[in-house]
């Protein structure tokens, strides 16, 4: 039986992503997918992450990134983060 409900798992994942990437100015953070396997929640979060190809570029190129946050169901803590291939 799950200890976390899906809403709590998503909230934990979003907060974790926001904290980890706070210095990079990410935007448009949103839920993409949720899957529970065994005692782990795999929550995919998408966001826009600005990159500059050269320091003197006036316009930043924005690329959508997708990260999968694995959350332990029993304790509600993130255990890992990995790239989600599209």
VEXPA-961161 format. One record per residue (C-alpha): residue number from 1; residue in three letters; x, y, z. Coordinates in Angstrom, 3 decimals, decimal comma. Layout:
R; NUM; Ala; X; Y; Z
...
END
This chain:
R; 1; Unk; 0,000; 0,000; 0,000
R; 2; Unk; 1,312; 3,434; -0,935
R; 3; Unk; 2,304; 5,843; 1,827
R; 4; Unk; 2,329; 8,869; -0,501
R; 5; Unk; -0,522; 9,807; -2,747
R; 6; Unk; 0,228; 10,961; -6,279
R; 7; Unk; -0,297; 14,654; -5,455
R; 8; Unk; 2,296; 14,543; -2,669
R; 9; Unk; 4,803; 12,677; -4,852
R; 10; Unk; 4,439; 15,331; -7,576
R; 11; Unk; 4,842; 18,146; -5,055
R; 12; Unk; 8,021; 16,596; -3,655
R; 13; Unk; 9,451; 16,165; -7,169
R; 14; Unk; 8,669; 19,747; -8,221
R; 15; Unk; 10,165; 21,186; -5,034
R; 16; Unk; 13,292; 19,045; -5,477
R; 17; Unk; 13,787; 20,196; -9,079
R; 18; Unk; 13,188; 23,839; -8,127
R; 19; Unk; 15,783; 23,618; -5,358
R; 20; Unk; 18,431; 21,786; -7,400
R; 21; Unk; 18,190; 24,096; -10,406
R; 22; Unk; 17,429; 27,349; -8,558
R; 23; Unk; 20,639; 29,055; -9,659
R; 24; Unk; 19,987; 28,300; -13,345
R; 25; Unk; 16,824; 30,362; -13,716
R; 26; Unk; 14,549; 27,513; -14,804
R; 27; Unk; 10,976; 28,339; -15,810
R; 28; Unk; 7,753; 26,697; -16,944
R; 29; Unk; 8,141; 23,819; -14,465
R; 30; Unk; 5,434; 21,235; -15,004
R; 31; Unk; 4,404; 17,646; -14,482
R; 32; Unk; 4,895; 15,339; -17,464
R; 33; Unk; 4,452; 11,765; -16,160
R; 34; Unk; 3,982; 9,804; -12,937
R; 35; Unk; 4,569; 6,098; -12,470
R; 36; Unk; 4,755; 3,967; -9,354
R; 37; Unk; 6,909; 0,861; -9,552
R; 38; Unk; 7,183; -1,230; -6,427
R; 39; Unk; 7,902; 1,163; -3,581
R; 40; Unk; 9,190; 4,017; -5,768
R; 41; Unk; 7,479; 6,932; -7,494
R; 42; Unk; 9,038; 7,994; -10,795
R; 43; Unk; 7,890; 11,546; -11,478
R; 44; Unk; 8,935; 13,228; -14,729
R; 45; Unk; 9,162; 17,011; -14,502
R; 46; Unk; 9,711; 19,224; -17,531
R; 47; Unk; 11,099; 22,741; -17,492
R; 48; Unk; 12,785; 25,368; -19,617
R; 49; Unk; 16,445; 25,923; -18,960
R; 50; Unk; 18,246; 28,880; -20,536
R; 51; Unk; 21,621; 28,325; -22,172
R; 52; Unk; 23,921; 30,747; -23,899
R; 53; Unk; 26,177; 29,438; -26,636
R; 54; Unk; 28,585; 32,351; -26,079
R; 55; Unk; 28,834; 34,727; -23,122
R; 56; Unk; 28,194; 37,714; -25,415
R; 57; Unk; 24,952; 36,289; -26,875
R; 58; Unk; 22,110; 38,731; -26,369
R; 59; Unk; 19,405; 36,128; -26,886
R; 60; Unk; 19,463; 32,970; -24,783
R; 61; Unk; 18,371; 29,721; -26,405
R; 62; Unk; 15,756; 27,925; -24,349
R; 63; Unk; 15,536; 24,162; -24,343
R; 64; Unk; 12,911; 22,054; -22,570
R; 65; Unk; 14,493; 19,553; -20,219
R; 66; Unk; 12,880; 16,457; -18,718
R; 67; Unk; 14,070; 14,939; -15,458
R; 68; Unk; 12,798; 11,833; -13,683
R; 69; Unk; 12,810; 12,140; -9,904
R; 70; Unk; 12,690; 8,806; -8,060
R; 71; Unk; 10,956; 9,178; -4,685
R; 72; Unk; 10,891; 6,581; -1,928
R; 73; Unk; 7,237; 5,898; -1,106
R; 74; Unk; 7,839; 5,006; 2,531
R; 75; Unk; 9,797; 8,112; 3,520
R; 76; Unk; 8,721; 10,558; 0,792
R; 77; Unk; 12,296; 11,556; -0,008
R; 78; Unk; 13,877; 11,938; -3,433
R; 79; Unk; 16,499; 9,256; -4,023
R; 80; Unk; 17,735; 10,100; -7,492
R; 81; Unk; 17,308; 12,262; -10,538
R; 82; Unk; 18,051; 11,316; -14,122
R; 83; Unk; 17,523; 12,624; -17,641
R; 84; Unk; 14,390; 11,548; -19,470
R; 85; Unk; 15,007; 10,865; -23,136
R; 86; Unk; 12,402; 12,272; -25,508
END
